[in-house]
């Protein structure tokens, strides 16, 4: 039983690490999305060509 508990503890720790990395990635993507939208709205980037390209998808 001790070996099983140790194994489960190790696997749980791995999962916790993966979840933390995924949460960090999601947070970075949300920040990037916000920055991209801000840049598009303020005219810092031109997205008109992208909108035309997306119509054909």
Secondary structure as GFF3:
##gff-version 3
##sequence-region A 1 57
A	DSSP	alpha_helix	2	41	.	.	.	ID=ss1
A	DSSP	alpha_helix	48	55	.	.	.	ID=ss2
###
